[in-house]
Amino acid sequence: MTADLSGERESFAEVAKTALWTAAARARESRRHDRLFDDPFAATLAGQEGVALLSHFHPSHAADEGNPFLAIRTRWFDEFLLRSARPGCQIVGLGAGLDTRAYRLDWPETAVVFEVDQADLLSYKESRLSMAGAEARCECRRVPVNLTDDWVGALSDNGFDPARPTIWFAEGLLFYLPESLARYVVARTAELSAPGSLFAADLIGTGIFRFPYLKPFLGKLEAAGSPWRFGTDQPGGFVQNCGWLVDEVVEPGAPAADYGRWPASVAPETLRDLPRSYLVEAAV
């Protein structure tokens, strides 16, 4: 499968700011007595700039309770990965950013985690974690490449084996991509997946782009050079059309994505133009 990616490279120059922001959110969650996960490296990665970005992008993100979806999303992906991993498995994080799961989760023996993202971001993470004396709990292979370039070739160069089952995850990634690129990336993961492979991602609904309350937040993301570009109101259909068999689609507030933190039940699908987020799990 091929895609015309001309003209897309410029749009990924500033995503490090959103990575710092989400790292700061993980650090905040880790300080809570009722935390949904513990990321002991998040504060080191976020730094003071990440803390400042919490309030810059959205004032409510700076409050102690923050945005519950960020904590729920991290916990949901943690559970997916730990439930899915097997000894000797390969795990690929697309747009891995400042993710620290290779360092904080208990992986099975001989598991290998591939982290795919921009070179500068991965270099920053490696430097900060090294200064903090952090040690990975599995073999971690960083793959410095933009998704607009030959990321499949870069994965292969780092030892990725498409003949082995793979656990793919794309957390906080797809809505930053143009729709054509998002489809291409997800479709390529399906093409590269041996039987037994799994895929997980989060997606946003199109109502987010029309919800008045979120317009200032979206404007700040655009000003930072990392706008949200793609949403879908059929997240399961999107993933399935890319070659996967969808097992689950959940919204925050559903039993499988609540953890006692979401402040309300899932809104009925008949209510349009609401800011919806989705968590999708699929298999080949």
N, C-alpha and C positions, 0 to 999 in steps of 0.2 A: 504494500500500500504506500502511496506517495501523497504528498500534500504540497501545495504552493505556499511557502512560508516567507516569501519575499516581503520585505517591509515590516516584518513583525519584531525584529530583534531589538529595535530601539525602545520598545515598551517595557522591557524587563530590567531597566537600568537601576531602578530605585526600590526594588522589592525588599531590600535589606531592612528598611524602616519598618515594614509590616512584620518582618521576622523578629525584630527587637521588641515591637509592641506585644506580639503574642508570647514571647519569652517572659516579658514582664508580667503578663497575665498569668502565666504558669507559676511564676515565683509568688505572686499574690495568693493564688489558690493554695500553694504549698504551705503558706503560713497559717492557714485557717485550721481551727481545731477539728472541724468536720470536713477536711479536705477530701476531694475525690481521688486524688493521686498525690504523690510526693516527687517533685523534681528538684533535687538538691543543687542542680547546676544552672537552673533557669536564671537566678539573680545574677550570677557571674556573666552569663551570656547577654542579658538585657542591659546591664550597666545603668547609669543614670539617664542616658538618652532614652532607653526603653521605658523607664518609669515616667519620664516626661511625656512620651508619646501616648501613654495610656490616657492622659487627660487631653492631649492635643487632638487625637482622632475623635474621641467621643467623651464628653465629661462624665457620663455614667460609668465608663470603664475604669475611672480612677477611684471610684468608691470601693469600700471594703468588699461588698458583695459582687461588684463588677458585673460583667455580662455572663449570666449562667451558662449560655450556650458554649462558650469557650472551654469551660471546665467539663461540661457534659461531653463535648466532642472529644476532648483528650481522653477521658475515661473510657468512652465507647471504643475508640481506636485501640487503646491499651488492651481492653478485654478481647477485641477481635484478634489482635496479634498473638496474645498469649494463648488463646483458645485454639488458634490455627497452627501455631508453630510446632514442628516436629524435629527430632534430632537430624542434623544434616541438611535442614531446609535452607532455602535462600529467600531472603526478604528484600524487597526493593521499595524504598521510599522515594517517590517522585516529588520533586520540589521539597526536599527534606528540610531545607532551611536550617533553623537552629534546633531541630528535633534532637532529643537526647535519649531516645529509647534504647539505643545500643549500649548506653551507660547505666540506665536505671532499671531496666526490666530484667527479669530472670529468664534468660533464653535457654533452650535445650542445648545439649552438647553438640558441638560442631556447627551450630547455626551460623550463617553469614548474612550480615546486613549490608546492603548497598545503599549509599546515600547519593542521590542524583540531584544536583543543583548547580548554581553558578559558582565559578571558581573562587571569586572574592569572598562570597558568603561562607563557603566551606572552609576556606583558609582562615577566616576570622574565627570560626567556631573551633577549629583545631588548635589555633593559638591560645584562645581563652581557656579551653579545657585542659590543655597541656600545662599552662601556668597554674591552674588550680589543682594539678596533680590527679586529674580524673583518669580512670582506667575503664576501658570498655569491658563489658561482660560477655562479649562474643567477638568474633572477627568482624571488624567494621571496615568496609572498603568505600572510600569516598570517590565519587565519579563526577569530576568538575566539568560540567557541560551544560549549555543552555538547551532547553527543550525545542528551540527553533533550529538546532544543529543536529548532528548525527549522534543522538544520545543512545540509540540502540548499539551502534558501533562502539561507543565509549564503554557501555556496559559490558559488551563482549570482550573488549580489551582488558577489562578488570576481572575477568573470569566468570562472568554470568553464563550459565548453561541453560538454554531454552529446552533441553531435553529433560530437565528436572522440574518437578512442581515448584511453583513460585507463589509467594504471598506478596501481592502488590498493595501498596496503600498510597493514596493521594489526599493528604489532609490539608485543607486550606489552600488548595492549588487551582482547581479547575475554573473557578469563577474569575480568576485573574487572567485567564487565557481567552483569546478570541474563540468563538464557538468552533470554527473550523479546526483550530489547533487542538482544542480540548477533545474533539471527536477523534482526531488523528492519534493523539496520545493514548486514549483509552482503547481504541481499536488495535493499536500496535501491541499493547499489553496482552490483549486476547490472542493475537497472532503468535506471540512469543511464549504462550503458556501451554505447558504439557498438562495432560489429565491430572486432576487433583489440585490444580492451581486455584487461587482465590484472589478476589479483588475487593477493596473497600475505598470509598470516597465520600466526601461531603459535597453537596450541591446547594445552590440557592434558587428560590423561585423568582419569577419575573416581577412579582409584586414588590420586591425590595426596591426596585428602581423607580417605583411610582409612589411609595409610601412617604408622605411629606416629612415625617419626623426624621427620616434617615438622609434627607437631601444634604444637610451640612456635613455629615459623616462621609458620604460618598464624594462630595466635593473636595474634602481634605485628602482623601485617597487619590483622587485624580491630580490634585496639586502636587502630591508627593511623587507622581509618576507611576503609581501602581493602582490604577482604577479597577474596580470590579467590572468585567466586560460581558460575562455570560451567565444567564440564568435559564432555568427550564422548569416548567410546571408539570413535566412528566419525567421525573428523574429516573424511575425504573426503566421507562421506555428508552431514554437516552442511552443508558448503560447497556441495555439489551441490544439495541440497534448497533452497538459497537462490537458485538460478538460475544457478550457474556450472558449467562443465565442468572437472572436476579433472584436471590434468595429472600432478601428483606429490604424494605424501605421504611424508615421510621423518622418521625419528627420529634423534636424535644417535647417532653410532656407525655409521650407514649410510654407504656410500661418498660420497654426495652431501652429507653433513653430519657430517664427522669432522674433517678438516683436521689430522690427527695429534694431536688434543687430547683426544678422548673416551677415557676410561680403560678402556672395555669395549665389547664388541660389543652389538648390539641384542638385548634379551631376547626370547625367543620369545613370540608373542602368547598362547600357552596359559597363561603365567604371569600371573595376574590380581593386581589390587591393587598393582601396582608404580607408582611415580611417573613416568609417561610424559609426554613433551612431543612435539609434532608440528609440522612445518613444511609448509605446504600452499601449492601454486601452482596457479592455475586461470586459465581464459580463458572468454570468451563464445563 
